[in-house]
Amino acid sequence: MHGLLRFDHILFVIGLILPVLNLLSFLAMLHSWYVLKKHNSFAFIPFIGPILLDISLKLNGAPTWTLVLPWILDIGTMYLLICIPHLIRSFREK
């Protein structure tokens, strides 16, 4: 399959695009809040990017310790994990 895109490469590229979109959304949110003094909604796509990157890394024989990096470096996933306690608390109060 020389010259053709392999399945693991496609997973890797899609897995990278989603965290980059999360980062751009986060930066746009910060710009809106601090520069424009507006509170706009933003969209994160958690979990999907790190899952695809982990599958790609595993298919390419990457060391096991690298499988945690996509989860730590994806701002969308980290933001959701940080917000879960607040979401559960607010859900219980209603």
Number of C-alpha atoms within 10 A of each C-alpha: 5 5 5 7 9 11 10 17 16 14 19 20 14 16 22 17 13 21 26 16 18 22 17 16 19 18 13 14 19 16 14 15 13 10 9 10 10 12 12 10 9 12 12 19 16 20 18 17 26 24 17 21 25 23 16 21 20 15 12 11 9 12 9 10 7 12 18 11 12 21 21 12 13 24 22 26 22 14 14 15 12 11 11 11 11 11 11 10 10 10 9 8 6 5
